[in-house]
Amino acid sequence: MRSSARSARARATSPEIALVALAMAGLAFWFVIGLPWGPHNESFDWIVRLEQRTLWGALFERFPSVLSMRPLGTGPAWVLYRLGGHDVGLVEVVNAMLALLAWGWAASGARERRLFALFALVSGGVFITGYIWVFHLHGIFYGPLLLYLAALARSASDPLDLRTLLGVFVGALVTALAHPYALPLVIAFVAGATLETPMLRSRSGAAALGVVLSGSIAAYFLIVPSGNRGIPGDPFVGLIQSYRTLEVNAVGAAVAAALAAWTASRLWTGAGGIVAALATVAVAVAATVAGLPVLPLWFAWAALKCVRRERWMLAALVVACALLPIPNPTGSPTYGVCAVFIAAFASALDEPSMDGVLHVLDGRAAAGLVTLLLAVAVTVRLGVPVPVISKLAAPLLAEGERTRQIEVLVARLMDSPWRGEPARFVRSAQSPAEADALDRRFRPPTDDHHLATWLDWKRRGPPTGADTLRFGFGGDAPAGMDTLFIAHGRYAGDALVLRRSSVPVSADSITIVER
């Protein structure tokens, strides 16, 4: 009798598990193909700090590239870096697992699970550039933030009580020790909750809201130094560039337009919804022609849909997440991930009829699709050409290959007579808000400052030579330079170490071995 009951429960939960897996499959597809990278961006600086500091220092001493105290990010990074053999790979895997867990947790709490799984599959599969933090040592900050956002989304889909309010507040304080963006998110959540929940407009509710607001503001001033509280750049440019680099190309813009048009169509029944969808497509085309991102259209319609359904907490979260690229307007696509995540959740909520239309997406179909996607990902990772997919994966593989090329080149440089020479890149690695980050043919994997920090640590001191070596990527070699070392790449082209022409030099050629 008990055995049959357990079997019935297993059969009942199998479709749910398959749909949760489907929600994670879009991201998992690219993670299987691309992980792990070598050091990238700030990771070069982080490696030096983690090597030089104790665990206590990693927890409580500021990292120069980090704008606030984040012991729940830097501390685990120190531990995982060492557990991974003083390599960045284990941290990257943990980053990926946290991102997948966030999508899976949101899916497990979604009422319209089929619809949300579909949105999550598309969002994770198309807007993968936003997850570049997964491939960074310093990306350990964002997984906890995304998990906290999943908790807020689940809380916003049900009636709020004081216990839940206390839980999200405590969660914000804890998560802020990994990333301070948790604090504006909880403030947005309680602002929406005030409109949506009559209980919070009572005297006791107002007192609870006061505690949340004052506590969040106090936490912000405690963990963010005064010199880092301003906006270091043009907020509008940073906002636009974050969403441009998240879409990447016309395919991403088209998917964003389709999501926006579908969400717009759900605000009104009949002809009103059709008109809204067609108008959205027209605006999306105009935005694309003008070089503007389309994703903000989806976020706007998702927020308006929540307002129309009186889902004020979700509406406030969508707006807050959509504005997250403003405080640090570098144009990084990472800052747009939270908006994509919450827009997918909000768009799928309160759509039982559409979820019913997807009844064919049962557990068996979902499991089959997940299996197919992972099989294709493994095939691409093994280097077997797959039509269309291999071409789409090439930029991700090229970016990862550059991180391994520079490791090999620097290892050769440190064993050469030129180890004491200063070095910099042929091209600078500017932020997306400063330069076109979509053209990455010659882009180095970090900037000159982080390279210098890393090289000084490698050689145990500052450079002593008079010449300046150059690192070029994608075969980028200026005239009048001799090639010292070459690291051949399958996807990224040749990476080079160059010096000014003086005497004949034969190039030491290195081939990057595929994983």
C-alpha positions in Angstrom: 0.0 0.0 0.0 2.8 2.4 1.0 4.8 1.5 -2.1 1.9 2.3 -4.4 1.3 5.6 -2.7 5.0 6.5 -3.2 4.8 5.5 -6.8 1.7 7.7 -7.3 3.6 10.7 -5.8 6.6 10.0 -8.0 4.4 10.0 -11.1 2.7 13.2 -10.0 6.0 15.0 -9.5 7.9 13.7 -12.5 6.2 16.2 -14.9 6.9 19.0 -12.5 10.6 18.1 -12.2 10.9 17.9 -16.0 9.4 21.4 -16.4 11.7 22.8 -13.8 14.6 21.2 -15.7 13.3 22.7 -18.9 13.3 26.2 -17.3 17.0 25.7 -16.6 17.9 24.1 -19.9 18.5 27.3 -21.9 21.2 28.4 -19.6 22.6 24.9 -19.0 23.0 24.5 -22.7 25.5 27.3 -22.9 27.2 26.4 -19.6 27.9 22.9 -20.8 29.4 24.3 -24.0 31.5 27.1 -22.5 32.6 26.3 -18.9 35.2 26.8 -17.7 37.1 29.9 -18.8 40.5 31.0 -17.5 40.8 34.4 -15.8 38.8 37.2 -17.4 38.4 40.9 -16.6 38.8 41.6 -12.9 39.6 37.9 -12.2 43.3 38.7 -12.9 43.4 41.2 -10.0 41.3 38.8 -7.8 43.7 36.0 -8.2 46.5 38.1 -6.9 44.4 39.3 -3.9 43.2 35.8 -3.1 46.8 34.4 -3.2 48.1 37.2 -1.0 45.4 37.3 1.6 44.2 35.1 4.4 40.6 34.1 4.7 40.1 36.9 7.2 41.6 39.3 4.7 39.4 38.1 1.9 36.3 38.5 4.1 36.9 42.0 5.5 39.6 43.8 3.4 38.3 45.7 0.4 39.1 44.5 -3.1 40.1 47.5 -5.3 37.6 46.6 -8.1 34.7 46.1 -5.7 32.5 49.1 -4.7 31.3 47.7 -1.4 32.1 45.3 1.4 30.8 41.8 0.2 32.2 39.2 2.6 29.6 36.6 1.4 31.1 36.9 -2.0 34.8 37.4 -1.4 35.0 34.8 1.4 33.5 31.9 -0.5 35.6 32.9 -3.5 38.8 32.5 -1.4 37.6 29.0 -0.2 36.4 27.8 -3.6 39.6 29.1 -5.3 41.7 27.0 -3.1 39.5 24.0 -3.1 39.7 24.2 -6.9 43.5 23.9 -6.8 44.2 27.6 -7.1 42.2 27.7 -10.3 39.1 29.7 -11.2 37.1 26.7 -12.6 35.4 25.6 -9.4 34.1 29.1 -8.7 32.7 29.3 -12.2 30.9 26.0 -11.8 29.4 27.3 -8.5 28.3 30.5 -10.2 26.6 28.5 -12.9 24.8 26.2 -10.3 23.5 29.2 -8.5 22.1 30.8 -11.6 20.5 27.5 -12.6 19.1 27.1 -9.1 17.5 30.5 -9.3 15.6 29.7 -12.5 14.7 26.3 -11.2 13.4 27.7 -7.9 11.3 30.3 -9.7 9.9 27.6 -11.9 9.0 25.3 -9.0 6.9 28.1 -7.5 5.3 29.2 -10.7 1.6 28.4 -11.1 1.7 28.5 -14.9 4.8 26.2 -14.9 4.6 25.3 -18.6 4.4 28.9 -19.8 7.1 30.0 -17.4 9.4 27.1 -18.4 9.0 28.1 -22.0 9.8 31.8 -21.2 12.8 30.7 -19.1 14.1 28.4 -21.8 14.0 31.2 -24.4 15.3 33.9 -22.1 18.2 31.8 -20.9 19.0 30.5 -24.3 18.9 33.8 -26.2 20.1 36.4 -23.6 23.2 34.4 -22.5 25.6 37.4 -22.7 24.0 38.6 -19.5 25.5 35.6 -17.7 29.1 36.4 -18.6 29.6 36.8 -14.8 29.2 33.0 -14.6 32.6 32.7 -16.3 34.3 35.1 -13.9 36.0 34.5 -10.5 34.4 37.8 -9.3 31.0 36.7 -10.7 30.3 35.0 -7.4 28.4 38.1 -6.3 25.5 37.6 -8.7 24.3 34.1 -8.0 23.0 35.0 -4.5 21.4 38.1 -5.9 19.5 36.1 -8.5 18.5 33.6 -5.9 17.1 36.4 -3.7 15.2 37.8 -6.7 13.6 34.4 -7.2 12.6 34.5 -3.5 11.0 37.9 -4.0 9.2 36.7 -7.1 7.7 33.7 -5.3 6.7 35.9 -2.4 5.1 38.4 -4.7 2.9 35.8 -6.3 1.0 35.1 -3.1 -0.8 37.3 -0.5 1.8 38.9 1.8 1.9 38.6 5.6 4.2 40.1 8.2 6.2 36.9 8.5 7.0 37.0 4.8 7.8 40.7 5.0 10.3 39.9 7.8 11.7 37.1 5.8 12.4 39.2 2.7 13.9 41.9 4.8 16.3 39.5 6.5 17.1 38.0 3.2 17.9 41.4 1.8 20.4 42.1 4.6 22.1 38.8 4.1 22.2 39.0 0.3 23.5 42.6 0.5 26.7 41.1 2.0 27.1 39.4 -1.4 25.7 42.2 -3.5 24.1 45.6 -2.4 21.5 45.5 -5.2 19.4 43.4 -2.8 18.6 46.6 -0.9 16.9 48.6 -3.7 15.0 45.4 -4.6 13.5 44.9 -1.2 12.6 48.6 -1.0 10.8 48.2 -4.4 9.1 45.1 -3.1 7.8 46.8 0.1 6.7 49.8 -1.9 4.5 47.6 -4.1 3.4 45.6 -1.1 2.0 48.8 0.5 -0.3 49.3 -2.5 -1.2 45.6 -2.8 -1.7 44.6 0.8 -4.3 46.5 3.0 -2.8 45.0 6.2 0.4 47.0 5.6 -1.6 50.3 5.6 -2.5 49.7 9.2 -0.5 51.0 12.2 1.4 47.7 12.7 2.0 47.4 9.0 3.4 50.9 8.8 5.7 50.1 11.7 7.0 47.0 9.9 7.5 49.0 6.7 9.4 51.6 8.6 11.8 48.9 10.0 12.4 47.5 6.5 13.0 50.9 4.9 15.2 52.3 7.7 17.1 49.0 8.0 17.8 48.8 4.3 19.0 52.4 4.1 21.2 51.9 7.2 22.7 48.7 5.7 23.5 50.6 2.4 25.4 53.3 4.3 27.3 50.7 6.3 28.5 48.5 3.4 28.9 51.1 0.6 31.7 53.6 1.2 30.8 57.3 0.7 33.1 57.6 -2.2 31.3 54.9 -4.1 27.7 56.1 -3.7 27.6 58.3 -6.8 27.0 57.3 -10.4 30.4 57.1 -12.2 29.3 57.8 -15.8 26.4 58.6 -18.0 23.4 56.6 -16.7 21.4 56.8 -19.9 24.3 55.5 -22.0 25.0 52.7 -19.5 21.3 51.7 -19.5 21.0 51.5 -23.3 24.3 49.7 -23.7 23.4 47.1 -21.1 20.4 46.1 -23.1 22.1 46.4 -26.4 24.9 44.0 -25.3 22.2 41.7 -23.8 20.4 41.4 -27.2 23.7 41.3 -29.1 22.1 41.1 -32.6 19.0 41.1 -34.7 18.0 37.6 -33.4 18.0 38.8 -29.8 16.1 41.9 -30.8 13.5 39.8 -32.6 13.0 37.5 -29.6 12.7 40.5 -27.3 10.1 42.0 -29.7 8.1 38.7 -29.7 8.1 38.6 -25.9 7.0 42.2 -25.7 4.3 41.8 -28.3 2.9 38.7 -26.6 2.9 40.4 -23.2 1.2 43.5 -24.6 -1.5 41.3 -26.2 -2.5 39.9 -22.7 -3.5 43.3 -21.3 -6.7 43.5 -23.3 -9.0 40.9 -24.8 -10.0 40.8 -28.4 -9.0 43.6 -30.8 -7.4 45.7 -28.1 -4.7 43.1 -27.5 -4.1 42.6 -31.2 -3.6 46.3 -31.7 -1.2 46.5 -28.7 0.8 43.6 -30.1 1.1 45.1 -33.6 2.0 48.6 -32.2 4.7 46.9 -30.1 6.2 45.2 -33.1 6.2 48.5 -35.0 8.0 50.3 -32.2 10.4 47.4 -31.9 11.3 47.7 -35.6 11.8 51.4 -35.3 14.0 50.9 -32.2 16.1 48.3 -34.0 16.6 50.7 -37.0 17.6 53.5 -34.7 20.1 51.2 -32.9 18.2 51.1 -29.7 17.4 47.9 -27.6 14.0 46.3 -27.7 14.1 44.6 -24.3 12.9 47.7 -22.4 9.6 47.3 -24.4 9.1 43.9 -22.8 9.9 45.2 -19.4 7.4 48.1 -19.8 4.6 45.8 -20.9 5.4 43.3 -18.1 5.2 46.1 -15.5 1.9 47.4 -17.1 0.4 43.9 -17.1 1.2 43.6 -13.4 -0.4 47.0 -12.7 -3.5 46.0 -14.6 -3.8 42.8 -12.6 -3.0 44.7 -9.4 0.2 42.8 -8.9 1.9 45.8 -7.4 4.8 44.0 -5.8 5.8 42.4 -9.1 5.3 45.6 -11.0 7.6 47.4 -8.6 10.2 44.6 -9.0 10.1 44.8 -12.8 10.7 48.6 -12.7 13.5 48.4 -10.2 15.2 45.6 -12.0 14.9 47.4 -15.3 16.8 50.4 -13.8 19.6 48.4 -12.2 22.1 49.2 -15.0 22.0 52.9 -13.9 23.9 52.8 -10.6 27.0 51.4 -12.3 26.6 52.4 -15.9 29.4 50.4 -17.5 27.0 49.0 -20.1 27.6 45.4 -18.9 24.9 43.0 -20.0 25.0 41.4 -16.5 23.0 44.2 -15.0 20.1 43.4 -17.3 19.7 39.8 -16.2 17.6 40.6 -13.2 15.1 42.4 -15.5 14.9 39.5 -17.9 14.4 37.1 -15.0 11.5 39.0 -13.3 9.9 40.0 -16.6 9.7 36.3 -17.6 8.1 35.5 -14.2 5.6 38.4 -14.4 4.7 37.7 -18.0 3.8 34.1 -17.3 1.8 34.8 -14.1 -2.0 34.8 -14.1 -2.2 33.2 -17.5 -3.9 29.8 -16.8 -5.6 29.7 -20.2 -2.3 30.1 -22.1 -0.7 27.5 -19.8 -3.5 25.2 -20.7 -2.8 25.7 -24.4 0.7 24.2 -23.7 -0.7 21.0 -22.4 1.3 19.1 -25.0 4.4 20.2 -23.1 4.0 17.5 -20.5 6.6 15.8 -18.5 7.7 13.4 -21.2 8.0 16.1 -23.8 9.9 18.4 -21.5 12.3 15.6 -20.5 12.9 14.7 -24.1 13.6 18.4 -25.0 16.0 18.8 -22.1 17.8 15.5 -23.1 18.1 16.7 -26.7 19.5 20.1 -25.8 22.1 18.7 -23.5 23.1 16.1 -26.1 23.6 18.9 -28.6 25.6 20.9 -26.1 27.9 18.0 -25.4 28.4 17.4 -29.1 29.4 21.0 -29.7 31.7 20.9 -26.7 33.5 17.9 -28.1 34.2 19.8 -31.3 31.8 18.0 -33.6 30.2 20.5 -36.0 26.5 21.0 -35.6 24.7 23.1 -38.2 23.7 26.6 -37.0 24.5 25.8 -33.3 28.3 25.6 -33.8 28.2 29.0 -35.5 26.1 30.5 -32.7 28.5 29.0 -30.1 31.7 30.3 -31.8 31.7 33.7 -30.0 31.4 32.1 -26.6 34.1 29.5 -27.4 36.4 32.3 -28.8 36.0 34.4 -25.6 36.9 31.4 -23.5 39.8 30.5 -25.8 41.4 33.9 -25.3 41.4 33.4 -21.5 43.5 30.2 -22.0 45.7 31.8 -24.7 46.8 34.6 -22.3 47.6 32.0 -19.6 49.8 30.1 -22.0 51.5 33.1 -23.4 52.3 34.6 -19.9 53.6 31.2 -18.8 56.1 31.2 -21.7 56.9 34.9 -21.1 57.8 34.2 -17.5 60.3 31.5 -18.6 61.9 33.8 -21.2 64.6 36.5 -21.2 61.8 39.1 -21.6 60.1 38.3 -18.2 61.2 41.6 -16.8 59.8 43.8 -19.6 56.6 45.8 -18.9 53.7 44.8 -21.1 50.3 46.0 -22.2 47.7 45.2 -24.8 47.6 46.3 -28.4 44.0 47.3 -27.9 42.3 48.5 -24.7 39.5 46.6 -23.2 37.0 49.4 -22.6 33.6 49.0 -21.1 30.6 48.6 -23.4 29.6 52.2 -22.4 32.9 53.5 -23.8 33.4 51.4 -26.9 31.6 48.9 -29.1 31.8 45.7 -27.0 29.9 43.7 -29.7 32.9 43.5 -32.0 35.3 41.3 -30.0 37.7 40.1 -32.7 40.7 41.9 -31.2 39.4 42.5 -27.7 41.8 41.3 -24.9 40.4 39.4 -21.9 41.2 42.1 -19.4 42.6 45.7 -19.3 46.1 47.0 -18.9 45.8 47.6 -15.2 44.7 44.1 -14.3 47.4 42.7 -16.6 50.1 44.7 -14.9 48.9 43.6 -11.5 48.9 39.9 -12.6 52.4 40.1 -14.2 53.9 41.9 -11.2 52.7 39.1 -9.0 54.0 36.5 -11.5 57.5 37.9 -11.6 57.5 38.8 -7.9 58.0 42.5 -8.5 57.5 45.4 -10.9 59.1 45.3 -14.4 62.8 46.2 -14.7 63.1 46.3 -18.5 63.0 49.3 -20.8 61.1 47.8 -23.7 57.3 47.4 -23.6 55.8 44.2 -24.9 52.4 44.0 -26.5 49.7 41.3 -26.3 47.6 41.1 -29.4 44.5 38.9 -30.0 42.8 37.7 -33.2 46.1 38.1 -35.1 46.3 41.8 -34.3 49.9 42.8 -34.9 50.8 46.5 -35.5 53.4 47.3 -38.1 57.0 47.5 -36.8 56.6 44.8 -34.2 58.3 41.4 -34.0 56.5 38.3 -32.8 58.0 36.6 -29.8 55.3 34.0 -29.0 52.2 32.8 -30.8 49.3 30.9 -29.3 47.1 29.5 -32.1 43.4 29.3 -31.5 40.6 27.4 -33.2 37.9 30.0 -32.6 39.7 33.2 -31.5 42.5 33.4 -34.0 46.2 33.8 -33.0 47.2 35.5 -29.8 50.6 37.1 -29.9 53.3 38.5 -27.7 55.1 41.3 -29.6 58.1 43.6 -29.2 59.4 46.6 -31.2 61.5 45.5 -34.2 65.2 45.6 -33.4 67.0 42.3 -34.2 65.6 39.3 -36.0 63.5 37.2 -33.7 61.9 33.8 -34.5 58.4 33.3 -33.1 57.9 30.6 -30.6 54.6 29.1 -31.7 52.1 27.6 -29.3 48.9 25.8 -30.2 46.1 26.0 -27.7 44.9 22.4 -27.1 41.1 22.0 -27.3 39.3 20.7 -24.2 
